[in-house]
Amino acid sequence: MANTIQAVVYTSNAGHNYVTGLNSEVFAQQNAGGTAPKVGGADYTGTPRLDELPRNMRPRQVQVADAGGYTRYVVCLTQTAPLWTGAETTVDIEDSDGVSHTCTVVGDLGEKQRRRRP
């Protein structure tokens, strides 16, 4: 499978929607009920027009790791994303060599807005 980036909608803690890019294979993984992406959010169709995620904003993310020590951070697009809330605890990540890793959530980083210097 090819790792491609697709445009998705990120909803900030303040409720503002932004467009950002996310690995399509991660976004395609559904929750146990098959009703929503594990990372939350929605595919961006181009309407309504949204601003890009601000450069000074770090999105909320979970740290995931497999048994062999392979670790990555996965962006959770909404505060209700199953990976963020703990309703889902695993996600499959493909590395650059095409090897799939089943990773478990080991930590999280909340959203953070960095202030710009005047």
C-alpha positions as CSV (number, residue, x, y, z in Angstrom):
1,M,0.0,0.0,0.0
2,A,1.2,3.5,-0.7
3,N,1.3,6.1,2.0
4,T,-0.6,9.2,0.6
5,I,-1.6,12.3,2.4
6,Q,-5.2,13.4,2.1
7,A,-7.0,16.6,3.1
8,V,-9.0,16.2,6.3
9,V,-10.9,18.5,8.7
10,Y,-9.3,19.2,12.1
11,T,-11.5,20.7,14.8
12,S,-9.7,22.6,17.5
13,N,-10.5,22.6,21.2
14,A,-12.1,26.0,20.6
15,G,-14.4,24.6,18.0
16,H,-12.7,26.1,14.9
17,N,-12.4,23.9,11.8
18,Y,-9.1,23.8,9.8
19,V,-7.9,21.7,6.9
20,T,-4.8,19.6,7.4
21,G,-3.1,16.6,5.8
22,L,-3.2,13.1,7.3
23,N,-1.9,9.7,6.1
24,S,-4.8,8.1,4.2
25,E,-4.2,4.6,5.6
26,V,-4.5,5.9,9.1
27,F,-7.6,7.9,8.4
28,A,-9.3,4.9,6.7
29,Q,-9.1,2.8,9.9
30,Q,-12.6,2.6,11.4
31,N,-13.7,2.2,15.0
32,A,-15.0,-1.2,16.2
33,G,-18.5,-0.3,15.0
34,G,-17.3,0.7,11.6
35,T,-19.1,4.1,11.9
36,A,-16.2,6.6,12.2
37,P,-12.4,6.9,11.7
38,K,-10.4,6.0,14.8
39,V,-8.8,9.5,14.5
40,G,-12.2,11.2,14.2
41,G,-12.8,14.1,11.8
42,A,-14.0,14.0,8.2
43,D,-12.6,14.0,4.7
44,Y,-12.2,17.6,3.4
45,T,-14.3,18.1,0.2
46,G,-13.2,21.7,-0.4
47,T,-16.4,23.3,0.8
48,P,-16.8,25.3,2.9
49,R,-13.4,26.9,2.4
50,L,-11.3,26.3,5.5
51,D,-8.0,27.8,6.6
52,E,-5.0,25.6,7.0
53,L,-4.0,24.5,10.5
54,P,-2.0,27.5,11.9
55,R,1.7,26.9,11.9
56,N,1.9,28.0,15.6
57,M,-0.7,25.3,16.6
58,R,0.4,21.8,17.6
59,P,-2.6,19.5,17.1
60,R,-3.7,17.0,19.7
61,Q,-2.0,13.6,19.2
62,V,-1.5,10.2,20.7
63,Q,1.9,8.5,21.0
64,V,1.7,4.9,19.8
65,A,4.2,2.1,20.0
66,D,4.4,-1.6,19.0
67,A,6.1,-4.4,21.0
68,G,9.3,-3.9,19.1
69,G,9.7,-0.3,20.1
70,Y,8.5,1.3,16.9
71,T,6.9,4.6,18.0
72,R,5.0,7.4,16.2
73,Y,2.6,10.2,16.9
74,V,-0.9,10.1,15.4
75,V,-3.0,13.3,15.1
76,C,-6.6,13.0,16.5
77,L,-8.8,15.3,14.5
78,T,-11.5,15.8,17.1
79,Q,-11.8,15.7,20.9
80,T,-14.2,12.8,20.5
81,A,-11.9,10.7,18.3
82,P,-11.9,7.0,19.6
83,L,-8.1,7.0,19.8
84,W,-8.2,10.2,21.8
85,T,-10.9,9.2,24.2
86,G,-9.5,5.7,24.8
87,A,-12.5,3.9,23.1
88,E,-9.9,2.5,20.7
89,T,-6.4,1.7,21.7
90,T,-4.6,0.3,18.6
91,V,-3.9,1.6,15.1
92,D,-1.9,0.1,12.2
93,I,1.0,2.2,10.9
94,E,3.0,1.4,7.8
95,D,6.6,2.4,7.9
96,S,8.6,3.7,4.9
97,D,9.7,0.1,4.0
98,G,6.1,-1.0,3.7
99,V,6.1,-3.0,7.0
100,S,2.9,-2.7,9.0
101,H,3.1,-2.2,12.7
102,T,0.1,-2.7,15.0
103,C,0.7,0.0,17.6
104,T,-1.0,0.7,21.0
105,V,-1.6,4.1,22.5
106,V,1.1,4.8,25.2
107,G,0.5,8.5,25.8
108,D,-1.0,11.7,24.5
109,L,-0.1,15.4,23.8
110,G,-2.8,17.9,24.0
111,E,-3.4,20.7,21.6
112,K,-1.1,23.7,22.1
113,Q,-1.1,27.1,20.5
114,R,2.3,28.8,20.7
115,R,2.3,32.6,20.9
116,R,4.2,34.6,18.4
117,R,6.7,37.1,19.5
118,P,5.6,40.7,19.0
